[in-house]
Structures are given as structure tokens and as C-alpha cells.
């Protein structure tokens, strides 16, 4: 039973970290793209 809860906790933690990573990456890519556009002009 404890192993079952640990598995659920690890899965949720992994999904949470993945979401945070994707959002951070998307924001970072957007900032880099804006910086490149400003640099070109």
C-alpha cells in the first residue's frame, strides 16, 4: 500500500516538474526570440 502511494506521488511530482520545465522553456524561447528580433533591427 505504501509503495502504491509512493508511485502516485512520484508520478505527480514528475508531471508537475515537467509542466514547470515546459512553461519555463516556452517563456525562455519567447524571450530569446524577442531579443534576436531586437538585435537584428
mmCIF file of the N, C-alpha and C atoms, coordinates in Angstrom:
data_MODEL
# 
_entry.id   MODEL 
# 
loop_
_atom_site.group_PDB 
_atom_site.id 
_atom_site.type_symbol 
_atom_site.label_atom_id 
_atom_site.label_alt_id 
_atom_site.label_comp_id 
_atom_site.label_asym_id 
_atom_site.label_entity_id 
_atom_site.label_seq_id 
_atom_site.pdbx_PDB_ins_code 
_atom_site.Cartn_x 
_atom_site.Cartn_y 
_atom_site.Cartn_z 
_atom_site.occupancy 
_atom_site.B_iso_or_equiv 
_atom_site.pdbx_formal_charge 
_atom_site.auth_seq_id 
_atom_site.auth_comp_id 
_atom_site.auth_asym_id 
_atom_site.auth_atom_id 
_atom_site.pdbx_PDB_model_num 
ATOM 1   N N  . UNK A 1 1  ? 0.845  -1.204 0.000   1.00 0.00 ? 1  UNK A N  1 
ATOM 2   C CA . UNK A 1 1  ? 0.000  0.000  0.000   1.00 0.00 ? 1  UNK A CA 1 
ATOM 3   C C  . UNK A 1 1  ? 0.879  1.254  0.000   1.00 0.00 ? 1  UNK A C  1 
ATOM 4   N N  . UNK A 1 2  ? 1.922  1.253  0.802   1.00 0.00 ? 2  UNK A N  1 
ATOM 5   C CA . UNK A 1 2  ? 2.816  2.406  0.874   1.00 0.00 ? 2  UNK A CA 1 
ATOM 6   C C  . UNK A 1 2  ? 3.514  2.602  -0.467  1.00 0.00 ? 2  UNK A C  1 
ATOM 7   N N  . UNK A 1 3  ? 3.893  1.500  -1.103  1.00 0.00 ? 3  UNK A N  1 
ATOM 8   C CA . UNK A 1 3  ? 4.571  1.552  -2.392  1.00 0.00 ? 3  UNK A CA 1 
ATOM 9   C C  . UNK A 1 3  ? 3.657  2.196  -3.437  1.00 0.00 ? 3  UNK A C  1 
ATOM 10  N N  . UNK A 1 4  ? 2.355  1.886  -3.345  1.00 0.00 ? 4  UNK A N  1 
ATOM 11  C CA . UNK A 1 4  ? 1.367  2.445  -4.263  1.00 0.00 ? 4  UNK A CA 1 
ATOM 12  C C  . UNK A 1 4  ? 1.304  3.968  -4.137  1.00 0.00 ? 4  UNK A C  1 
ATOM 13  N N  . UNK A 1 5  ? 1.282  4.458  -2.896  1.00 0.00 ? 5  UNK A N  1 
ATOM 14  C CA . UNK A 1 5  ? 1.244  5.903  -2.666  1.00 0.00 ? 5  UNK A CA 1 
ATOM 15  C C  . UNK A 1 5  ? 2.527  6.575  -3.153  1.00 0.00 ? 5  UNK A C  1 
ATOM 16  N N  . UNK A 1 6  ? 3.651  5.899  -2.945  1.00 0.00 ? 6  UNK A N  1 
ATOM 17  C CA . UNK A 1 6  ? 4.935  6.455  -3.398  1.00 0.00 ? 6  UNK A CA 1 
ATOM 18  C C  . UNK A 1 6  ? 4.944  6.575  -4.917  1.00 0.00 ? 6  UNK A C  1 
ATOM 19  N N  . UNK A 1 7  ? 4.419  5.575  -5.591  1.00 0.00 ? 7  UNK A N  1 
ATOM 20  C CA . UNK A 1 7  ? 4.377  5.586  -7.049  1.00 0.00 ? 7  UNK A CA 1 
ATOM 21  C C  . UNK A 1 7  ? 3.514  6.747  -7.550  1.00 0.00 ? 7  UNK A C  1 
ATOM 22  N N  . UNK A 1 8  ? 2.365  6.954  -6.929  1.00 0.00 ? 8  UNK A N  1 
ATOM 23  C CA . UNK A 1 8  ? 1.482  8.059  -7.314  1.00 0.00 ? 8  UNK A CA 1 
ATOM 24  C C  . UNK A 1 8  ? 2.159  9.397  -7.049  1.00 0.00 ? 8  UNK A C  1 
ATOM 25  N N  . UNK A 1 9  ? 2.803  9.517  -5.897  1.00 0.00 ? 9  UNK A N  1 
ATOM 26  C CA . UNK A 1 9  ? 3.483  10.765 -5.540  1.00 0.00 ? 9  UNK A CA 1 
ATOM 27  C C  . UNK A 1 9  ? 4.595  11.076 -6.541  1.00 0.00 ? 9  UNK A C  1 
ATOM 28  N N  . UNK A 1 10 ? 5.389  10.074 -6.886  1.00 0.00 ? 10 UNK A N  1 
ATOM 29  C CA . UNK A 1 10 ? 6.495  10.276 -7.826  1.00 0.00 ? 10 UNK A CA 1 
ATOM 30  C C  . UNK A 1 10 ? 5.966  10.648 -9.213  1.00 0.00 ? 10 UNK A C  1 
ATOM 31  N N  . UNK A 1 11 ? 4.881  10.007 -9.614  1.00 0.00 ? 11 UNK A N  1 
ATOM 32  C CA . UNK A 1 11 ? 4.297  10.311 -10.926 1.00 0.00 ? 11 UNK A CA 1 
ATOM 33  C C  . UNK A 1 11 ? 3.789  11.747 -10.966 1.00 0.00 ? 11 UNK A C  1 
ATOM 34  N N  . UNK A 1 12 ? 3.081  12.164 -9.893  1.00 0.00 ? 12 UNK A N  1 
ATOM 35  C CA . UNK A 1 12 ? 2.566  13.529 -9.841  1.00 0.00 ? 12 UNK A CA 1 
ATOM 36  C C  . UNK A 1 12 ? 3.705  14.543 -9.790  1.00 0.00 ? 12 UNK A C  1 
ATOM 37  N N  . UNK A 1 13 ? 4.744  14.252 -9.030  1.00 0.00 ? 13 UNK A N  1 
ATOM 38  C CA . UNK A 1 13 ? 5.888  15.156 -8.919  1.00 0.00 ? 13 UNK A CA 1 
ATOM 39  C C  . UNK A 1 13 ? 6.567  15.286 -10.274 1.00 0.00 ? 13 UNK A C  1 
ATOM 40  N N  . UNK A 1 14 ? 6.691  14.173 -10.983 1.00 0.00 ? 14 UNK A N  1 
ATOM 41  C CA . UNK A 1 14 ? 7.315  14.181 -12.300 1.00 0.00 ? 14 UNK A CA 1 
ATOM 42  C C  . UNK A 1 14 ? 6.507  15.026 -13.279 1.00 0.00 ? 14 UNK A C  1 
ATOM 43  N N  . UNK A 1 15 ? 5.186  14.833 -13.274 1.00 0.00 ? 15 UNK A N  1 
ATOM 44  C CA . UNK A 1 15 ? 4.321  15.600 -14.177 1.00 0.00 ? 15 UNK A CA 1 
ATOM 45  C C  . UNK A 1 15 ? 4.377  17.087 -13.848 1.00 0.00 ? 15 UNK A C  1 
ATOM 46  N N  . UNK A 1 16 ? 4.422  17.421 -12.554 1.00 0.00 ? 16 UNK A N  1 
ATOM 47  C CA . UNK A 1 16 ? 4.500  18.817 -12.128 1.00 0.00 ? 16 UNK A CA 1 
ATOM 48  C C  . UNK A 1 16 ? 5.814  19.447 -12.605 1.00 0.00 ? 16 UNK A C  1 
ATOM 49  N N  . UNK A 1 17 ? 6.916  18.751 -12.397 1.00 0.00 ? 17 UNK A N  1 
ATOM 50  C CA . UNK A 1 17 ? 8.219  19.257 -12.812 1.00 0.00 ? 17 UNK A CA 1 
ATOM 51  C C  . UNK A 1 17 ? 8.260  19.423 -14.335 1.00 0.00 ? 17 UNK A C  1 
ATOM 52  N N  . UNK A 1 18 ? 7.646  18.467 -15.040 1.00 0.00 ? 18 UNK A N  1 
ATOM 53  C CA . UNK A 1 18 ? 7.614  18.524 -16.499 1.00 0.00 ? 18 UNK A CA 1 
ATOM 54  C C  . UNK A 1 18 ? 6.841  19.754 -16.965 1.00 0.00 ? 18 UNK A C  1 
ATOM 55  N N  . UNK A 1 19 ? 5.685  20.027 -16.340 1.00 0.00 ? 19 UNK A N  1 
ATOM 56  C CA . UNK A 1 19 ? 4.888  21.201 -16.695 1.00 0.00 ? 19 UNK A CA 1 
ATOM 57  C C  . UNK A 1 19 ? 5.665  22.489 -16.446 1.00 0.00 ? 19 UNK A C  1 
ATOM 58  N N  . UNK A 1 20 ? 6.311  22.571 -15.288 1.00 0.00 ? 20 UNK A N  1 
ATOM 59  C CA . UNK A 1 20 ? 7.096  23.764 -14.946 1.00 0.00 ? 20 UNK A CA 1 
ATOM 60  C C  . UNK A 1 20 ? 8.225  23.948 -15.956 1.00 0.00 ? 20 UNK A C  1 
ATOM 61  N N  . UNK A 1 21 ? 8.893  22.847 -16.306 1.00 0.00 ? 21 UNK A N  1 
ATOM 62  C CA . UNK A 1 21 ? 10.002 22.897 -17.251 1.00 0.00 ? 21 UNK A CA 1 
ATOM 63  C C  . UNK A 1 21 ? 9.528  23.378 -18.622 1.00 0.00 ? 21 UNK A C  1 
ATOM 64  N N  . UNK A 1 22 ? 8.413  22.846 -19.088 1.00 0.00 ? 22 UNK A N  1 
ATOM 65  C CA . UNK A 1 22 ? 7.866  23.239 -20.391 1.00 0.00 ? 22 UNK A CA 1 
ATOM 66  C C  . UNK A 1 22 ? 7.476  24.709 -20.400 1.00 0.00 ? 22 UNK A C  1 
ATOM 67  N N  . UNK A 1 23 ? 6.814  25.180 -19.337 1.00 0.00 ? 23 UNK A N  1 
ATOM 68  C CA . UNK A 1 23 ? 6.419  26.584 -19.273 1.00 0.00 ? 23 UNK A CA 1 
ATOM 69  C C  . UNK A 1 23 ? 7.635  27.492 -19.228 1.00 0.00 ? 23 UNK A C  1 
ATOM 70  N N  . UNK A 1 24 ? 8.643  27.111 -18.449 1.00 0.00 ? 24 UNK A N  1 
ATOM 71  C CA . UNK A 1 24 ? 9.863  27.901 -18.339 1.00 0.00 ? 24 UNK A CA 1 
ATOM 72  C C  . UNK A 1 24 ? 10.573 27.948 -19.690 1.00 0.00 ? 24 UNK A C  1 
ATOM 73  N N  . UNK A 1 25 ? 10.639 26.781 -20.337 1.00 0.00 ? 25 UNK A N  1 
ATOM 74  C CA . UNK A 1 25 ? 11.309 26.691 -21.631 1.00 0.00 ? 25 UNK A CA 1 
ATOM 75  C C  . UNK A 1 25 ? 10.593 27.546 -22.674 1.00 0.00 ? 25 UNK A C  1 
ATOM 76  N N  . UNK A 1 26 ? 9.256  27.488 -22.687 1.00 0.00 ? 26 UNK A N  1 
ATOM 77  C CA . UNK A 1 26 ? 8.471  28.270 -23.647 1.00 0.00 ? 26 UNK A CA 1 
ATOM 78  C C  . UNK A 1 26 ? 8.715  29.766 -23.423 1.00 0.00 ? 26 UNK A C  1 
ATOM 79  N N  . UNK A 1 27 ? 8.717  30.192 -22.159 1.00 0.00 ? 27 UNK A N  1 
ATOM 80  C CA . UNK A 1 27 ? 8.942  31.592 -21.831 1.00 0.00 ? 27 UNK A CA 1 
ATOM 81  C C  . UNK A 1 27 ? 10.350 32.010 -22.249 1.00 0.00 ? 27 UNK A C  1 
ATOM 82  N N  . UNK A 1 28 ? 11.314 31.150 -22.008 1.00 0.00 ? 28 UNK A N  1 
ATOM 83  C CA . UNK A 1 28 ? 12.707 31.436 -22.335 1.00 0.00 ? 28 UNK A CA 1 
ATOM 84  C C  . UNK A 1 28 ? 12.894 31.575 -23.850 1.00 0.00 ? 28 UNK A C  1 
ATOM 85  N N  . UNK A 1 29 ? 12.283 30.651 -24.588 1.00 0.00 ? 29 UNK A N  1 
ATOM 86  C CA . UNK A 1 29 ? 12.378 30.689 -26.050 1.00 0.00 ? 29 UNK A CA 1 
ATOM 87  C C  . UNK A 1 29 ? 11.761 31.974 -26.586 1.00 0.00 ? 29 UNK A C  1 
ATOM 88  N N  . UNK A 1 30 ? 10.638 32.383 -25.994 1.00 0.00 ? 30 UNK A N  1 
ATOM 89  C CA . UNK A 1 30 ? 9.965  33.615 -26.410 1.00 0.00 ? 30 UNK A CA 1 
ATOM 90  C C  . UNK A 1 30 ? 10.862 34.824 -26.151 1.00 0.00 ? 30 UNK A C  1 
ATOM 91  N N  . UNK A 1 31 ? 11.520 34.848 -24.982 1.00 0.00 ? 31 UNK A N  1 
ATOM 92  C CA . UNK A 1 31 ? 12.417 35.951 -24.651 1.00 0.00 ? 31 UNK A CA 1 
ATOM 93  C C  . UNK A 1 31 ? 13.614 36.000 -25.595 1.00 0.00 ? 31 UNK A C  1 
ATOM 94  N N  . UNK A 1 32 ? 14.175 34.839 -25.905 1.00 0.00 ? 32 UNK A N  1 
ATOM 95  C CA . UNK A 1 32 ? 15.322 34.771 -26.816 1.00 0.00 ? 32 UNK A CA 1 
ATOM 96  C C  . UNK A 1 32 ? 14.905 35.242 -28.205 1.00 0.00 ? 32 UNK A C  1 
ATOM 97  N N  . UNK A 1 33 ? 13.728 34.823 -28.655 1.00 0.00 ? 33 UNK A N  1 
ATOM 98  C CA . UNK A 1 33 ? 13.239 35.237 -29.968 1.00 0.00 ? 33 UNK A CA 1 
ATOM 99  C C  . UNK A 1 33 ? 13.075 36.757 -30.027 1.00 0.00 ? 33 UNK A C  1 
ATOM 100 N N  . UNK A 1 34 ? 12.527 37.345 -28.966 1.00 0.00 ? 34 UNK A N  1 
ATOM 101 C CA . UNK A 1 34 ? 12.346 38.800 -28.918 1.00 0.00 ? 34 UNK A CA 1 
ATOM 102 C C  . UNK A 1 34 ? 13.710 39.501 -28.929 1.00 0.00 ? 34 UNK A C  1 
ATOM 103 N N  . UNK A 1 35 ? 14.659 38.953 -28.189 1.00 0.00 ? 35 UNK A N  1 
ATOM 104 C CA . UNK A 1 35 ? 15.998 39.537 -28.120 1.00 0.00 ? 35 UNK A CA 1 
ATOM 105 C C  . UNK A 1 35 ? 16.670 39.504 -29.486 1.00 0.00 ? 35 UNK A C  1 
ATOM 106 N N  . UNK A 1 36 ? 16.494 38.386 -30.204 1.00 0.00 ? 36 UNK A N  1 
ATOM 107 C CA . UNK A 1 36 ? 17.070 38.263 -31.551 1.00 0.00 ? 36 UNK A CA 1 
ATOM 108 C C  . UNK A 1 36 ? 16.429 39.278 -32.489 1.00 0.00 ? 36 UNK A C  1 
ATOM 109 N N  . UNK A 1 37 ? 15.112 39.423 -32.405 1.00 0.00 ? 37 UNK A N  1 
ATOM 110 C CA . UNK A 1 37 ? 14.418 40.378 -33.266 1.00 0.00 ? 37 UNK A CA 1 
ATOM 111 C C  . UNK A 1 37 ? 14.914 41.797 -33.005 1.00 0.00 ? 37 UNK A C  1 
ATOM 112 N N  . UNK A 1 38 ? 15.119 42.143 -31.746 1.00 0.00 ? 38 UNK A N  1 
ATOM 113 C CA . UNK A 1 38 ? 15.616 43.481 -31.404 1.00 0.00 ? 38 UNK A CA 1 
ATOM 114 C C  . UNK A 1 38 ? 17.052 43.663 -31.882 1.00 0.00 ? 38 UNK A C  1 
ATOM 115 N N  . UNK A 1 39 ? 17.832 42.612 -31.812 1.00 0.00 ? 39 UNK A N  1 
ATOM 116 C CA . UNK A 1 39 ? 19.233 42.698 -32.224 1.00 0.00 ? 39 UNK A CA 1 
ATOM 117 C C  . UNK A 1 39 ? 19.357 42.892 -33.736 1.00 0.00 ? 39 UNK A C  1 
ATOM 118 N N  . UNK A 1 40 ? 18.443 42.304 -34.483 1.00 0.00 ? 40 UNK A N  1 
ATOM 119 C CA . UNK A 1 40 ? 18.508 42.395 -35.943 1.00 0.00 ? 40 UNK A CA 1 
ATOM 120 C C  . UNK A 1 40 ? 18.161 43.789 -36.446 1.00 0.00 ? 40 UNK A C  1 
ATOM 121 N N  . UNK A 1 41 ? 17.302 44.473 -35.740 1.00 0.00 ? 41 UNK A N  1 
ATOM 122 C CA . UNK A 1 41 ? 16.877 45.803 -36.202 1.00 0.00 ? 41 UNK A CA 1 
ATOM 123 C C  . UNK A 1 41 ? 17.859 46.898 -35.827 1.00 0.00 ? 41 UNK A C  1 
# 
